[in-house]
Amino acid sequence: MKLSEIIENAGVVRVVGTPDREIVSITADSRKVVPGSLFIAVKGFASDGHAYIASALEKGAAAILFDNPEALSGERVAETAEPATWVQVGNSRHALGIAADNFFGHPSSKLTLVGITGTNGKTTTVTLLYHLFMGLGYNCGLLSTIANYVGEKRTETENTTADPITMGALMAEMVEAGCEYCFMEVSSIGVEQERIAGLRFRAGIFSNLTHDHLDYHKTFAEYLRCKKLFFDNLPADAFAITNTDDKNGSVMVQNTRANVVTYSCRNLADHTARILEESFEGMLLRIDGQEAWTRLIGRHNAYNILAIYTTAVCLGADPTETLVAISRLASAPGRLETLRGPRDLSVVIDYAHTPDALENVLGTLREIAPEKQLVCLFGCGGDRDRTKRPEMAAIAEKMADRLVITSDNCRTEDPVAIIEEIKTGLTVKGLAKSVCITDRREAIRTAILTAADGATILLAGKGHETYQVIGHEKLHFDEKEIVTETFNLIR
């Protein structure tokens, strides 16, 4: 493809060199440059791509797109800067999204693209939407924290919202495979870093907004602003689907051009749901006056189910057929995933790693088995938002009978120091019913082996993850394997 076609509408300030040269690939990673590539220099959170322009040129980059000429290794762009073509833009991050969309042939406009943003429920909701529409007979794509799918083909994922080039390539593959829909998670960081620039959404969903990612955004107001920006930029023919039970639900859509559709489990809205019955096996819901069974449990999952139902109806699906298809859905991996063991023990694995998510899960487990002992095992990730650590401890103390405080992905932080920060949220009574075990494997074994008969044991924080990040290493760590091994010890 010609460079001039790739940089169209990318906010070009000036071009030095030949704009009509052929480009074989685009990348923002200098390590992936091949002869004929367009290298896009983007200033990131940890490093500045402008520092790698020389490396890209050495590898044969045909063109360089940048927004900061002062960062070019101390050299200004010269009018004779051949053989590469130099493209200066106003904003490299934004231009990266536009260039990726152009390079891959505008794939998002050839799909019905649905994005969801919010603190909790993103992965579950997009995964449920993917399986719902596949169940309704459509070929679909999925971009999520757990995995990406092109039809039935699975690929691994690294970020909640992938980089624009990865997304563009995957969506182009979806179009080629005959997919009609694509469902994707949209993170606040992805919005702020303009990873979704150039994408055309048919619908955006807001789940909820609670404490998270303040290590990146610094303030809750900035976190909210980035979430809201997603809805501000939706086109007029799209749907802005919002949870009005969240106090920020109306804020998210107050400046959107899209058609606003509301859902609620407590108040009047365009679409409503109520929980009629609940057990470890599932819930009976009343959705818009019709009863529907789901294998998912928990009030937060009632919201997730209502969100996917609302989305499906907005996109033209038959309500009754949608409810029938919903009854066949299972939850996303690592979301309230229950393993039954000897002594009538129930071990629940969940990704809850924010105060609100932990409170929701513990509340659900307490409602389902109010007379049983409730054990909460949790930790907090290192190199991440530290302010939520004592908050999560206070919630666990209030709602659980026994606490096992342990490591999560400690990364480069001292796990003992993280646990000490967690403990600052406990009262004397909370400390008395807590045990601290740094080794998460031993913590899980202890939680199970010392639990009362019939207890419910929540393993919070890891969910679908089958690894633990210690230092800079990603080590194998599968909680389901550890639970099964421990059950075998007491059978």
N, C-alpha and C positions, 0 to 999 in steps of 0.2 A: 504494500500500500504506500502511496505517496505521503511524504511528510506533511504536505499542505493539507491533506485530507484528515490526518490524525490530529493536527493542532487547530482545526476549525472550531470556533467558539470557545477556545481555551484561554481567552484573555491575553492574546499575544500583544506585547509592547513593541517588539522589533525582531526582525530575522536577519542574521548576518550569514550569508552563504546561500546555497541553493535550496529553495523550499520544495522543489519537486523531486528530490531524490527518493529512491525506493528504500523503505524501512522494512526489515524482516521480523523485528520483534521490538517490544517496548518493555522497559524494566526500570524500577527504582532501586535495584540492588546491583551495585557495580560488579559483584561476583558473577552475575548472570548475563553480563554483556557479551555478545558475540559480534563478529564483523557484520555491520549493517544495522545494529541496534540503535534505537532511540533511548538514551539514558536520561531519566527525569530526576533531577537533583531536588530532594525534598528535605527540609529541616525536620528531623524527628524528635521524639522525646529524649532519646539518649545520644543521638549523633546527628550530624548535619551532612546530608548527601552531597552538598557542594564540595566537601573535603575529598570526595572520591571521584571527582570529574577527571583528574589526570589518569587515574587507574582505568576509568571507562574508555578514555581516548587510547590508551595503550593497548586495550583489548579490541580496538577497531570500531568503536561507536561511530556511527555515521552522523548522529546529531545529538546535541545536548540541549535539554530544556531546563531552565533555571529561573529563579526570581531574585537572586542576590548576587550581582556581578562583583561585589566587594569581597565575596567569599571564595573567589576562584583562585585559590593559592596565591593571593596577592597580586594577581594579574587581571587587568581589565580586558573585556572582550574587544578584540581588534577587528577592524574592517576586513583584514586579510586572514581571518581565522579559519582557514581551510586546512585540511580537506573536510573537516567536520562542519556541519551547519549549526549555528548557535541560535537558540530561540529563547528570548527573554519574555517572561510572562509576569503578570501582576501577582499571582499566587500559585506556587508550584503544587500545593496540595490539591487545590481545586482543579488545576489543569490536568493533574494525574487522572482524576476521575473522568473528566471530559475526554481526554486522550484515549483512555482504556475503552470507554463506550464507543468512540469513533472507530478505534482499531478493530474491535470485535463485531462491528456492524450493528450497533444499537440493540443488543439482544433483549434488554429489559422491556423495550417497547413492543417486542414480539411475544412477550409472556404477560400473563396476569400476575404482576408482582405485588406481594403483600408483605409488609414489614410490621414487626411488633417491637415496641420499646417499653421500658418500665424497669423497675428494680428486680422484681421477682416474677416468675412465671413465663419468661420469654421462651426458654427452651421447650418447656412442656407444651406451650400453646402452638409454637410453629411445628413441633413434631406431631401433635394431634391434628393440626390442619393438613399436614402432608398426608398422614394416614387416612384422614377423613375423605379428602378429595381423591386419593388413590382408590379408596373403597367405593366412592361414587362413580368410578369408572374413568377417571382422568389420569393422564400421565403427568407426573409432577416432579419438581425439583425442591430441594431443601438445603438451606444454608444455616447451620446451627452450631452451637457450642460443642455438641457431642460429635456430630459428623455432618458431612455434606452428601447429598444424594442427587444423582441424575437418573430419574426413573428409579430402578432397583439398584443401580450401581452406587456403591458407597466409597467415599474417600475421606481421609482423616482431615481434621481441622485444627488450627492453632489459635485463632482469635475469635471472639464472639462475632465481630464484624470483620470479615476478611479484607485484605487490601483490594483496591479497585481492579488491579490486573487479574488477581486470582478470581474475583467475582465475575469479571467480564468473560474470562475464559470458561468458567463453569456455566454461566448463563448461555454463552454461545453453544456450549456442548448440549445444554438442555434443549435449545431451539433445534439443533441438529437431530436430537433424539426424539423430537416430536412432543416435548413437554408443553402443556398449556398453562400451567401454574408454577410459580416459584414462591416459596414461603421462607422468609429470612428474619433472623434476629437483627435488631438495630440497636447497638449500644450507644451510650452517651459519648464515649470516647470516639467511637466510629463517626458519629455526627460531627463532633468538634474537630476531628482530623479530616473531615470532608471525604471520608472513604465512600460515601454514598452519592457524591457529586456525579451527575450524569445519568443516574438511575431514574426511571419513570415508574412510580408506584401507583397501583390501582386502589390500594387501601392501606391505611396505617392504623394500628391498634395500640391503645395505651392500656397497660395493666394496672400499675400502681407506682408510687414513688416513695421510697423510704431511704434510710441511711445506707449509703454505699459509695465507693470510689472517691471519697473525699481526699484520699492520698493524691489523686490526680487533679480533681477539680478544685480542691481547697475549700470551697464553700458550697453549702446546699443550694444557694441561689444560682450559682454557676452550673451545678449539676442539673437543676430544673431547667435552666435556660437552654442547655444543650438538648435535653429531651424534647422540649417544646419546639425547638428549631426544626425538628423532623416534621412536625405537623404544619408549621408555618410555611414550609416549602412544598407541601403536597399540591398537586394540580387541582383545578376547579372541578374536574370530572371524577375525582377520586372520592373515597369514603374515609372520613376520620372517625374511627370507632373508639369510644372512650368509656371508661369505667367511672360512673358518676358517684359511686360510693367512696372513691378516693377523693380526698379534699382538693387534690390538684387535677382531678379529671376535667373540670370545666376550664381550668387555666390552660391546659395543654391545647385546647381547640379554640381559644378565644380569638385568635388571629388567623385561623386557617381559612383558605379559600374552598376547601373540600366540603363535601356534604357530611355534616355531623350526625352520627348515629350513636345513641347512648345505650348502655346496658347496666343492670343493677341487680343485686341479690337482696337489697333492703328497701329500696324506694321505687317510686314510679319512674319508668324509663321506656324507651322504645322497645326494649326486650328485657324480660325479667326471669329470674329463676328462684326457686325456693327448695331447700332440702327437706324432704318428707321423712326419709329413713336413712340410717347410716350404720355401717359395720365394717370390719376389716375386709369384707368381700366386695364392698362397693356402696353406692348411694342411689336412692330413688329421688329424682328431682321432678319438680313441676316447672317446665320451661314454656313460657307464653301460653299457659293453660293446659298443656299436654304433659302427661307423665312420661318420664324416660329414665331407664336404668343405666348406670355407668359403673364400670369396674374401678374407677378412680375413687379415692376417698379424700375427705377434707374440704372445709369451706373454701380454701384457696383454689381447690380444683373445681369447685362449683363455678367459681368465676372464670377459670380457664375454659371449662366446657361451654359456659354461656358466651364467652368471647368467640369461640370457634363457630358456635351456632349462629351468632349474630353476623359474623363475617360471611359464612356460607349463604345466608339468606340475602345479605346485601349483594352478593355476587351472583344471585339468581337461582340458587339451589332450592329445591322443594323442601319446605320445613319438615314434613313428616318423614320423607326419605332421609333427611339429614339426621333426625333423631334416631331413626333405626340404625343408621351407620355409626352414630355416636355410641350406641349401646355395645358395639363390637370393639371399641377402641381400648387399648391398654395404655398405661402411663409411659412416659419417657423413662429410659433406664436411669436408675439412681434417684428417682423421685418417688418418695414414700414406697419404696420397694421392700416388701415384707418377706422375711424368711422365717418359717415356723420350725421350731426345734423341740428337743426333748424337754420334759418338765413343763410342757405347755408354754414355753418361752416364745416370744415374738420379737425378732430383731428387725428394726426398720432402718433402712439405709436411705438417707436423703441428702441432697446437695445444700441444704440450708446453711448459709454462711453469712447471713446478715441478721441483725436483731429482729426485724419484722418476720423474715422467713422462719427463724427459729421459734418465734412465738406462735406463728401459724401452725407449724408442724406439731409442737408440743400441745397446743390447744386441741388439735384434731385427735391426737392419741389419747389425751385425757378424756375427751368426749366419748370416744369409742369404748374405752375400757376404764371407766372411772374408779372401779374398785381395785384395780391391779396396781402393783408397784410400777412407777415410771422412772426409768433410769435414762439420764441424758449424758452421752459422751460427746464432747466437742473440743475444738481448739480454734485458733485463729491464724490465718496465713501471715507469714513474715513479709516484710517489705511492702505492706499494704496498709490501708486505713487503720490506724491504731486506736482511734477514738471509740470504735465499736466494741473493743474487747471487754471493758467493764460492763457495757450495756448488755452484751450477750450473757455475761455471767449473772447479772441481776435477773434477767428473764429466766434463765435456767433454774436459778434458786427458787424463784417464785412458783414455777410450774412443775418442776420435777421433784421426786422424792429423794433422789440420789444423783450426784454429779460425779462424772469421771472427766477430769480436765487433762487434755493431752496435746500432742502436736498435730498440726495440719501440714500444709506446705510451708515449712519454716524458711525456706530459701536461704538468704544470707544472714538472717537474724538468729540469735541464740534462742533455741526453743524454751529453755528454762526462763529466760527473761520475758518471753511472750506469755508464758503461763503466769508469771508473777504479775504482769499487767492485767491479765484476765482476773486474777484473784482480788484485785483492788475493787471490783464491783460486787464482792460478796460481803455479807454481814457475818457476824460471829456464828449465827445459826447456819448460814450457808456454808461456811468453812467446815463446820462440824459434820455436815453430810456430804462432804466432797473428798475425793482422793485425786492426787495429781501424779500422773505417770507419763513421763516424757516420751517413751517408746510407744507409738500408737498401736502396734501389734499387741504388745503386752497389755495395754490399756483395754483393748477390745476383749481379749481373753479374760481379763479380770472382771470387766463389766458383766460378761455372760456368766462366768463361773460363780460369781458371788451374788447374782440376782436371785430374788425370791421366786419360788415356783409361780408360773403364770405371768411373770413380769413382762412389760413392754420395754425394750431397750432401743433407744434411738442412737444411731451413729450419724452424727451431723457433720456436714462440711465437705465430704469427699464425693458422695453421690456416685455418678457414672465414672469418675476418674479411676484408672487402674494404675496409678503411679503416685509417688510422693516426691516433691521437689525439695532436696536437701542441698544447701549450697547452690551450685550451678548444675547439679546432676538430677536427672529424672530417673528415679528408681522404681522398679516394679512394685506395686502395692495394690492388691485387689481385696477389698473388704469382704466380698462374698466368699472368696477362698478362705480367708481367715475365720469367718463365721462358721463355715462348713467344717473346717478342721477342729474348731472348738466344740461344736456340737458332737462331733465324733468322740471327743474325750469323755463326754458325759452320757453317751447312749448306753 
